[in-house]
Amino acid sequence: MAFRTARNLAYFSNYIRNYSTNGPLVNVTVNEKSGFATATLQRPSVNSLNLELLTEISHTLQQLEKNKCRGLILTSASNKVFSAGLDLFELHKPNADKIKQMWSTLQEVWIKLYGSSYPTVAVVNGHAPAGGCMLALSCEYRVMLNNFIIGLNEAQIGFSAPMWLIDGMRNTIGSRQAEFALTAGTLFKTEEALKIGLVDEVAQSKEEAIEKAEKFLNKFAKIPPHARSMTKAALRGANIQALVRNKDEEVRSYVDFVTDSQFQDSLGEFIELNLKQKLSK
Ligand SMILES: CCCCCCC/C=C/C(=O)SCCNC(=O)CCNC(=O)[C@H](O)C(C)(C)COP(=O)(O)OP(=O)(O)OC[C@H]1O[C@@H](n2cnc3c(N)ncnc32)[C@H](O)[C@@H]1OP(=O)(O)O
């Protein structure tokens, strides 16, 4: 067991509380009874993933792993947006070095979350396009609130989702549905997402979603943690290894792609059409 004594659990809780004070963009709390951690993304206003938020998520996941977390609930402080995905303003006319770091940190986040030894649930309490969907897909279970959208809309912005993310989508909703969804860049409403298996349960309130998430995590209470994590690694390891082998090459091609004028033009159009905040000319 991860926490054999109440003292261990108390130490872990204090550790996490102390840690959380250092992270303004991700707040981590631990339920002392269950030992489950809740990581709440809180970058105003839509948790768009810039380098700072990605770095903090990556660091949080590392700490949770180190402290033998018993289960993680990932959610948002906003009641409208789980995460709006990559910060589109940072992708526009970018500094190549920063983009390189951003992409490499995004890969790290995926490797740590998708490959975590502890069980994970996303409480999707708001919209989750692109990178927001990626965070949810990396978890083992998704509970979503009604009247929001989720999906991988990269094609609409002018690029293809990377292979590891395509695999995540395929593993979750099946090849045929993934092909339809990815080529059209479809964003699904909550009920549609439930129907195709992109989310596992729907809840009417965040409280209900947290209850459902905890119920999922509690399913593993009697399963030896090492057996659970070995099985998860056996199921997910090949996808992770494929990215690890190709990590640097993918960063290089991503930087080339994003800095290319054709992508910059289509990104500019997407921002002008879809976001309230406009580009400074
Ligand atoms: C070559 C390989 C590359 C592979 C990369 C694959 C991985 C991931 C890629 C991505 O994540 S790309 C990002 C895609 N994201 C989107 O398409 C989301 C766009 N945003 C929206 O659709 C909506 O904003 C929303 C999230 C549905 C929320 O709608 P709502 O009506 O509630 O809010 P808004 O008024 O639209 O937005 C509020 C505020 O937030 C700003 N904003 C929204 N999204 C982003 C974003 N992604 N990046 C930066 N900023 C964003 C928006 O401009 C508003 O700003 P203010 O007007 O308040 O200043």
The ligand as a Gaussian input file, in Angstrom:
#p B3LYP/6-31G(d) Opt

LIG

0 1
 C        2.451000      19.990000     -35.533000
 C        1.898000      19.264000     -34.374000
 C        1.184000      20.126000     -33.396000
 C        0.278000      19.297000     -32.550000
 C       -0.347000      20.011000     -31.390000
 C       -1.449000      19.214000     -30.841000
 C       -1.764000      19.506000     -29.443000
 C       -2.694000      20.583000     -29.126000
 C       -3.017000      21.640000     -29.897000
 C       -3.851000      22.729000     -29.354000
 O       -4.228000      22.702000     -28.208000
 S       -4.258000      24.053000     -30.349000
 C       -5.407000      25.035000     -29.387000
 C       -6.783000      24.784000     -29.813000
 N       -7.746000      25.509000     -29.011000
 C       -8.892000      25.937000     -29.483000
 O       -9.218000      25.759000     -30.640000
 C       -9.793000      26.672000     -28.521000
 C      -10.173000      28.026000     -28.995000
 N      -11.081000      28.643000     -28.025000
 C      -12.404000      28.406000     -28.014000
 O      -12.934000      27.657000     -28.820000
 C      -13.217000      29.080000     -26.950000
 O      -12.486000      30.177000     -26.469000
 C      -13.584000      28.152000     -25.762000
 C      -12.371000      27.441000     -25.172000
 C      -14.615000      27.121000     -26.242000
 C      -14.223000      29.005000     -24.644000
 O      -15.306000      29.739000     -25.153000
 P      -15.927000      30.938000     -24.286000
 O      -17.017000      31.545000     -25.104000
 O      -16.264000      30.469000     -22.927000
 O      -14.716000      31.941000     -24.077000
 P      -14.077000      32.975000     -25.113000
 O      -14.714000      34.294000     -24.894000
 O      -14.044000      32.409000     -26.470000
 O      -12.575000      32.997000     -24.576000
 C      -12.241000      33.603000     -23.338000
 C      -10.852000      34.216000     -23.442000
 O       -9.902000      33.189000     -23.643000
 C       -9.125000      33.418000     -24.833000
 N       -8.794000      32.100000     -25.420000
 C       -9.619000      31.109000     -25.739000
 N       -8.960000      30.058000     -26.220000
 C       -7.652000      30.378000     -26.207000
 C       -6.453000      29.692000     -26.586000
 N       -6.451000      28.433000     -27.036000
 N       -5.306000      30.345000     -26.436000
 C       -5.249000      31.597000     -25.945000
 N       -6.349000      32.317000     -25.564000
 C       -7.529000      31.696000     -25.700000
 C      -10.088000      34.241000     -25.707000
 O       -9.392000      34.955000     -26.657000
 C      -10.738000      35.141000     -24.664000
 O       -9.788000      36.155000     -24.311000
 P      -10.299000      37.580000     -23.727000
 O      -11.200000      38.168000     -24.791000
 O      -11.007000      37.271000     -22.465000
 O       -9.023000      38.334000     -23.539000

